[in-house]
Amino acid sequence: MAQQFLDLARESYRPPIPILINPAQVQEIVWRNSQCANRYCSMVMFSREIAEELNQFFDAK
């Protein structure tokens, strides 16, 4: 913690850049994990798979 204070004093500390997901990525993840259930296309969502994929996206280093 002392090193972080020293880094701040020297202006060498840079906070981590937040990882953001864009609308196209969300669309791709949702479409890949859903399907039409009948000819009128009642959407079936696979929430566990979507959650796993989102967790992988945000855990990527």
C-alpha positions in Angstrom: 0.0 0.0 0.0 2.9 2.3 0.7 4.2 1.8 -2.8 0.8 2.9 -4.2 1.0 6.1 -2.2 4.4 6.7 -3.6 3.3 6.0 -7.1 0.4 8.4 -6.7 2.8 11.1 -5.4 5.0 10.5 -8.5 2.0 10.5 -10.8 3.1 7.1 -12.1 0.0 5.3 -10.9 -2.6 4.6 -13.6 -5.9 3.0 -12.6 -6.9 0.0 -14.6 -8.9 0.7 -17.7 -12.4 -0.8 -17.3 -13.4 -3.6 -19.6 -16.5 -2.8 -21.5 -18.7 -4.9 -23.7 -20.3 -3.3 -26.7 -23.7 -4.0 -28.2 -22.5 -6.1 -31.1 -20.7 -8.4 -28.6 -23.8 -8.8 -26.5 -25.9 -9.5 -29.6 -23.4 -12.2 -30.7 -23.4 -13.8 -27.3 -27.2 -13.8 -27.0 -27.8 -15.1 -30.5 -25.3 -17.9 -30.1 -27.0 -19.0 -26.9 -30.7 -18.9 -28.1 -33.0 -20.6 -30.5 -36.5 -20.5 -31.8 -38.8 -22.9 -30.0 -41.6 -23.1 -32.7 -42.6 -21.6 -36.1 -43.7 -18.4 -34.3 -40.2 -18.2 -32.9 -40.8 -17.9 -29.1 -37.2 -17.3 -28.1 -35.6 -19.8 -25.8 -32.6 -18.3 -23.9 -29.9 -20.5 -22.5 -29.1 -18.3 -19.5 -26.4 -20.6 -18.0 -24.4 -20.6 -21.2 -24.8 -16.8 -21.5 -23.6 -16.3 -18.0 -20.6 -18.6 -18.6 -19.7 -16.7 -21.7 -20.0 -13.3 -20.1 -17.9 -14.4 -17.2 -15.2 -15.7 -19.6 -15.3 -12.3 -21.4 -14.8 -10.3 -18.2 -12.3 -12.7 -16.7 -10.0 -12.5 -19.7 -6.7 -10.9 -18.8 
